[in-house]
Amino acid sequence: MKNSKIYLSPPHMSGNERDLIKEAFETNWIAPLGPHVDAFEREVASFVGKKAAVAVVSGTAAIHLSLALLDIKSGDKVFCSSLTFVASANPILYQGAEPVFIDSEPDTWNMSPQALERAMEEYYLQNNLPKAVIVVNLYGQSAKMDEIIEICDRFEVPIVEDAAESFGSTFKGKPSGSFGKYGVFSFNGNKIITTSGGGMLVSDDEEAIERARFLATQARDQASHYQHSQMGYNYRMSNILAGLGIAQLQVLELRVAARRKIFNRYQKELGALPGVTFMPELEQTKTNRWLSTLTIDEELTSVSVKQILTHLEKNYIEARQVWKPLHLQPLFEGNKYFPHSIEESISDNLFDTGICLPSGSSLTEDDQTRVIEQFKEALQNAVVNQVVL
Ligand SMILES: *Cc1c(COP(=O)(O)O)cnc(C)c1O
């Protein structure tokens, strides 16, 4: 189907989801919680090698709970990767705290250890260290965890690992999302596996996860009546959606393999074009290639990111720019930002030159061919235009 729309990252069901949802119906475990939720939490915790997990309504809710557990409040600072989706930082605002943004480095596109170190030193001298660092693993690629953990340990600041995009990825053989005090996953519709909407908070601190579960269930005290002594949230995942999650988790490794295969094909067929560079993969890491992402050098391609996206759009192909860095968002105007070096902001550059191609694990080879051909055509159009001019 030549003109059917190709989406960036649509949900990809395995077929087994129906059985689990049916089971929930047949046992009438529809309403909040139930055996699927318990099983899904256990299975995710075990998959990433953590002692405990709590399933919640979204990745954003999981980040929010992690900040609540760290007792982050008004007046506190929280460091956060700048090149990410706004959901990484919104929970900092929910707590009334102040985000400070840290640039990327070129090898992983993730938090720059040297910028992080500069920021830590500056705030240390002011006796104003952050209460947490939110480290994002962009498009599936793990950040430079060794360096980041060393710096955070030195200044005794806990890490929240935002692994919303990197479920199934590894760093030196260890699962992404298992490195911080808290790890966060998202099962939103566009992520590598989905519960249509959902998230998970994991940790080795079982007591903390128990407390997260309490906060996420309206902070209801142990009593025969409804008794509350603290503010809580309604954040728990429903038993039906957890059923989806269990079935999706069974195919996670297949989904990673499929996305990696798509990336490799794009790279093979487009990576040699002048001015086209694919997102790197750091040595000793394995990215799930959640989104196949590349940058262009406009001087060599003679065509802009916007022109390429417009061409793809006209041909019913959904592609996107790389995340707009949070330090450039109107929402965070006035928040402090630490670039990779004094001369260079890496995330600004990635935003200006980056493109995410359709990457869903269900993308057929024919559709991949369509994307490849239209991407090439977008570049050729530029050459034709130049000749006409
Ligand atoms: C998707 C995403 C989130 C938020 O997850 P939701 O489940 O949509 O709330 C957080 N951080 C990053 C980096 C994401 O890509």
The ligand as an SDF file (V2000), in Angstrom:
LIG
                    3D

 15 15  0  0  0  0  0  0  0  0999 V2000
    8.0080    8.8870   27.4280 C   0  0  0  0  0  0  0  0  0  0  0  0
    9.0010    9.4930   28.3320 C   0  0  0  0  0  0  0  0  0  0  0  0
    8.6860    9.8120   29.6630 C   0  0  0  0  0  0  0  0  0  0  0  0
    7.3200    9.7750   30.2340 C   0  0  0  0  0  0  0  0  0  0  0  0
    6.6260    8.6320   30.1380 O   0  0  0  0  0  0  0  0  0  0  0  0
    5.0220    8.6630   30.1460 P   0  0  0  0  0  0  0  0  0  0  0  0
    4.6950    7.2290   30.3870 O   0  0  0  0  0  0  0  0  0  0  0  0
    4.5870    9.1470   28.7940 O   0  0  0  0  0  0  0  0  0  0  0  0
    4.5620    9.5480   31.2420 O   0  0  0  0  0  0  0  0  0  0  0  0
    9.6920   10.2940   30.4690 C   0  0  0  0  0  0  0  0  0  0  0  0
   10.9250   10.4850   30.0100 N   0  0  0  0  0  0  0  0  0  0  0  0
   11.2520   10.2170   28.7330 C   0  0  0  0  0  0  0  0  0  0  0  0
   12.6590   10.4400   28.3050 C   0  0  0  0  0  0  0  0  0  0  0  0
   10.3020    9.7330   27.8480 C   0  0  0  0  0  0  0  0  0  0  0  0
   10.6310    9.5130   26.5670 O   0  0  0  0  0  0  0  0  0  0  0  0
  1  2  1  0
  2  3  1  0
  2 14  2  0
  3  4  1  0
  3 10  2  0
  4  5  1  0
  5  6  1  0
  6  7  2  0
  6  8  1  0
  6  9  1  0
 10 11  1  0
 11 12  2  0
 12 13  1  0
 12 14  1  0
 14 15  1  0
M  END
$$$$
